[in-house]
Amino acid sequence: MPHNAPHPLLQAFGFAVRDARESCGMSIEALAEAADLSARMVIGIEHGKRNPSLLTILALAQGLGVAPGRLLESATPRQEPGT
């Protein structure tokens, strides 16, 4: 993985945040306000360039009106059966 490339798990989490935000019809600015974060932070998370803390994950979930697990589920590596 190139040095500047986002970590795949952070990228997957960012995609989950963006998908949830878009399905709610929220702008980046609206999510940032609802989660009490900066728009720059939300953009960094959605692009997989920021590693959000637990408190940030909880704030994003609350701002989106979803369970934190929904955002984390897609960023969790899945094991194949029998491994």
SEDO-68048 format. One line per 5 residues: number of its first residue (from 1); their letters; for each residue x, y, z of N, C-alpha, C, O. Coordinates in steps of 0.02 Angstrom, whole numbers. Atoms other than C-alpha are relative to their C-alpha. Layout:
NUM) A) X,Y,Z,X,Y,Z,X,Y,Z,X,Y,Z | ...
% end
This chain:
1) MPHNA) 43,-59,0,0,0,0,45,62,0,88,68,44 | -40,-61,2,76,168,-50,-8,40,65,-59,37,98 | -2,-37,-63,121,282,96,-59,48,9,-86,52,64 | 54,-49,-5,-13,413,58,-69,-29,-12,-120,6,-4 | 66,31,14,-151,290,14,-38,-11,65,-9,-30,116
6) PHPLL) 40,12,-61,-295,280,138,0,-74,18,1,-118,-26 | 6,70,-22,-303,122,243,-67,-27,-23,-117,9,-20 | 63,27,26,-435,6,169,-58,1,50,-115,12,31 | 53,-1,-50,-532,-2,333,-27,71,11,-87,81,20 | 22,-69,-7,-536,187,350,-39,22,-62,-88,59,-57
11) QAFGF) 35,-15,62,-589,199,169,-70,-31,1,-119,1,-19 | 65,33,-4,-729,73,198,-47,36,49,-106,43,36 | 40,-38,-48,-788,169,352,-24,65,-31,-82,85,-22 | 18,-62,33,-786,330,252,-56,-10,-51,-101,32,-56 | 54,15,48,-893,250,116,-65,-10,37,-118,13,14
16) AVRDA) 61,13,-39,-1017,193,250,-30,65,25,-91,74,23 | 25,-65,-24,-1029,369,321,-32,38,-58,-86,66,-51 | 26,-36,58,-1053,445,148,-66,-30,-23,-114,6,-38 | 62,33,21,-1184,315,100,-58,17,47,-113,32,24 | 52,-15,-49,-1281,345,261,-21,73,-6,-80,89,-3
21) RESCG) 16,-72,7,-1269,534,239,-42,12,-62,-92,48,-59 | 37,-11,62,-1327,528,59,-70,-31,3,-117,-3,-25 | 66,32,-4,-1470,408,99,-47,42,44,-108,37,37 | 40,-46,-41,-1529,536,229,-13,65,-36,-52,106,-12 | 7,-62,37,-1516,674,100,36,58,33,17,116,24
26) MSIEA) -36,-52,-37,-1393,769,209,61,23,-40,92,-16,-76 | -62,-26,28,-1254,881,148,56,-12,51,43,-29,109 | -57,6,-46,-1081,871,223,-7,51,56,5,35,114 | 7,-53,-50,-1114,1035,311,-54,-16,51,-46,-3,111 | 54,18,-46,-1278,972,385,22,-55,48,7,-52,108
31) LAEAA) -25,53,-44,-1194,815,452,50,28,49,48,12,108 | -50,-30,-44,-1050,916,522,-35,37,57,-15,31,115 | 36,-38,-52,-1172,1029,614,-36,-48,48,-34,-38,109 | 38,47,-42,-1279,883,677,46,-40,45,27,-58,101 | -47,40,-39,-1124,790,739,48,44,40,92,19,75
36) DLSAR) -44,-48,-33,-1039,948,807,73,-11,-19,118,-12,23 | -67,8,28,-889,920,694,10,52,-55,-38,84,-76 | -12,-46,56,-806,1027,562,-15,-37,-65,-9,-98,-69 | 11,30,65,-851,998,381,65,-31,-26,64,-83,-58 | -65,26,21,-665,972,350,13,-70,30,40,-114,-3
41) MVIGI) -7,65,-33,-665,828,477,-44,-52,-36,-21,-108,-49 | 45,47,33,-816,747,393,27,-20,-68,26,-78,-87 | -29,15,66,-735,761,222,59,-47,7,65,-95,-31 | -58,43,-11,-574,684,288,-20,-71,17,11,-119,-6 | 24,67,-18,-670,539,364,-30,-35,-61,-15,-93,-74
46) EHGKR) 32,30,59,-773,509,207,52,-21,-52,40,-68,-90 | -52,17,48,-613,505,104,50,-51,28,99,-68,-6 | -44,49,-30,-529,382,223,67,28,21,115,-9,31 | -64,-32,-18,-394,509,269,5,16,74,58,37,97 | 1,-13,-72,-445,530,451,-18,-65,36,-58,-104,12
51) NPSLL) 15,58,-42,-448,397,587,-41,25,59,-14,49,108 | 43,-30,-51,-599,447,692,4,-37,66,12,-98,69 | 2,29,-67,-602,419,879,-70,-31,12,-116,-20,-26 | 65,29,-18,-741,323,964,-52,54,9,-109,47,-13 | 48,-54,-10,-822,486,1016,-23,31,-66,-81,51,-72
56) TILAL) 18,-27,66,-818,548,836,-47,-48,-36,-95,-26,-68 | 44,50,31,-896,385,774,-70,5,30,-120,4,-6 | 65,-6,-33,-1034,402,903,-35,65,-20,-96,64,-30 | 30,-64,21,-1063,585,855,-26,-5,-71,-80,20,-86 | 23,9,69,-1073,539,670,-65,-41,-1,-113,-23,-35
61) AQGLG) 59,43,-1,-1197,400,707,-61,38,26,-115,33,-3 | 55,-39,-28,-1304,515,814,-24,52,-50,-84,62,-60 | 18,-51,50,-1299,651,682,-37,-29,-59,-79,4,-89 | 33,34,56,-1353,526,550,-64,-36,21,-104,-56,-21 | 58,36,-24,-1484,446,661,4,-75,-12,-47,-108,-24
66) VAPGR) -10,72,10,-1409,272,641,38,-28,59,69,9,97 | -40,33,-51,-1332,145,758,73,2,-21,89,-6,-80 | -71,-1,18,-1142,158,767,22,-64,-35,65,-63,-79 | -17,64,31,-1133,-26,720,-12,-1,-75,23,-35,-112 | 14,-3,73,-1209,14,550,59,30,-37,77,7,-92
71) LLESA) -58,-32,33,-1061,126,510,62,-45,4,102,-48,-42 | -59,42,-10,-933,4,580,-3,-66,-37,48,-95,-54 | 9,66,30,-1006,-153,502,37,-8,-66,69,-59,-78 | -31,7,66,-942,-118,327,76,8,3,110,-11,-44 | -72,-8,-7,-768,-76,392,31,-58,36,92,-60,45
76) TPRQE) -25,57,-36,-753,-240,486,18,-56,-49,-24,-77,-89 | -18,56,45,-655,-376,396,-43,-61,16,-55,-78,74 | 42,60,-8,-762,-528,368,43,-62,-11,83,-65,-57 | -35,64,9,-695,-703,392,-43,-46,-43,-104,-48,-36 | 35,49,40,-740,-833,265,-16,-61,44,23,-78,88
81) PGT) 17,60,-39,-830,-987,336,55,-52,-6,83,-64,-60 | -51,52,0,-708,-1121,387,71,26,9,118,-13,5 | -67,-27,-11,-562,-1003,419,12,16,71,66,39,90
% end
